[in-house]
Amino acid sequence: MSDYVITCCSTADLPLEYMNKRHIPYVCFHFTMNGKEYPDDLGQTIPFDTFYAEIAAGALPTTSQVNVNQFIDFFEPFLKQEKDILHISLSSGLSGSFNSAVLASKQLQQKYPNRNIKIIDSLGASSGYGLLVDSAKDRQETGSSLEDVYNWVEENKLRIHHWFFSTDLTHYKRGGRISATSAIVGGLLNICPLMNMDNLGRLIPREKIRGKKRVIQEIVQKMEEHAQNGLDYSGKCFISNSACFEDARMVADLVEARFPHLNGKVMINSVGTVIGAHTGPGTVALFFFGDERVN
C-alpha cells in the first residue's frame, strides 16, 4: 500500500487539537480585517471570541482563497517525502480553491510523475466538510488504500447533510444570500431562516421560521427526516457555531436525546474566521450522514 497523506483546507472548521492529534495537515485561507491580513489558522492568530467581537464592533472582514502557488508550496514537501496526497477541498460552490488545487496538482504531477495526487471537491463547508475529512481519516487508519478512500469519499460526499440557521441576517444580506428587504423584515419579525447545501455545494435558503426556539426544533426535525436509519442513526454528528455556543448546545442536547445510537457525543466546533466572515455571529450548523442531497 502506498504511503499517503490526507489533507484539507482550514475551512473544514475542525479544532486545532483534533487536526494535530489525527495528523491532518491543512492549508490556510486568509482574511483581512481592519486593514491587516491574517491566516485562517484555527484560532491561533486571532481567537474566535476576539474575531466575532471585532465583527460585533463593526469590522467587515474580507476573505481570500488558497491560490495555485500556495497549494504547490503546501503539497510539495509531502511529495519530496515520497508520500502520495489525497486533498479534500472546500466546496467549489463557495470558492475557487478546488480549481486552484487541481491546477497545482497538475503542475506537481509533471515534476513528480511517480507520485499520486488526488483532489476531491467536498461540496461541503465548515464542520460538514470536516465530517467528510474525519470519515476519510477513519478509513485510512483502518488500512484502506488511497484509491479506496478516494472512491468512498466520492461516493458518499453528498450524503453529508448541512443544515444552518442564523439569528443575525446582517452578513447573509451583505453576501447576497438574502435580499436587503428580507433581512429587514426578518429582523423585525424575528425570522430565523433555515438553510442547507444543495448537491452543487451551494448554500440555499429553504424555510423562514419565526423564533429561535422553533428553528432549533425544526433543524433537529430535518435530521430526523434525513438521517441514515432515522432515529436509529449510528453515525457521527458535528455542529459548528459562530459565537452562539448556547444555541449550539441546545441543538446538540436535542440530537443526543432523540438519537440514542450516535457514534459518540455531538462534536461542537467554532465556525472559523473565513466561513465566519461570511456568516457573521449567530449561525448554528448541523451535520450528519443521511440520504443523498438533492437540489
Phi, psi and omega in degrees: 000138180290151175275119184222158180241139173262125181236165179206184176261160179300337183286004171287349173050053172250152183296148178303318181298322178296313182298318180292317182296322183264004175057054177249103177292145179225149178254138188272130159290176177225158174219153178245130180218132181053039174081006182234140179267141180227152171280146173276078192251041173062038173085008182285311183285314176232115177302149184300321181294325177293317180302311183287332174294323177296319178296316179299332179275359175117357179294144180235082183293148173241158187237158175224139182279171177283127182268177186300313182297323178294322176293319178300314179297327180285316184284322193301321179303325179292321179293323177295332177275008180062039174254140170279167187228132166242106181254127177254123190254155170305149183310133174292345176284352180240338189207157175270009183296327178300313179297322178296319179295321179296315180297319179297319182295324179294320178294317182288329180297327177292325182280330182234070187296341181270359180259155181250121179237118180240135181242130180242134171276112184293334188055030181218176181207164178050217187285354169287316170301319178298323178296324177293316178298316179302317181291322176297318180295321176305317183289322176299318184289342176266007172102006180291143179286166176304315180299317181296317180293316178304311182296320180296316181297315180298324182283338189242354187297330179278000175270355176270115180274141177237109176241131185233149161221159180222141175261001179224113188267001187305310185282335175291325175293315181300322181274001178082009179289326175225160182283161178299321179296316179298323180293318180294310180296319179299319178295318180294323184263006181060043179277131174246101182294139175259126186233161170213181176257136179273188184283357173255009177074029178253147179277122187236125172293135183245314184218151174252115185240134184268117175099141184293320181299319181292319183290329175296317176296320185290323181292325176288327175299323177298325177293320177300320184287327191246344185296146177299123182070017174059229182290349175269013179309129183237015178271189178274158177225127177245148173230141169237152182216150177249093176058037177214056186301322182298321176296317179297320179296322178297319177295315181298320180297318178295317180298313182295329178285324185271341182239084188288349184255017179307149174278088182083179176286161173296131175271121179256121181241168174269139167295126184289179188290327180284311176297320181294334176296336180263330180271329191069185179286162173094011180256135172239133181233137184243133186228136181197165175273138180203209176291165185291131179295143177235172181298000000 
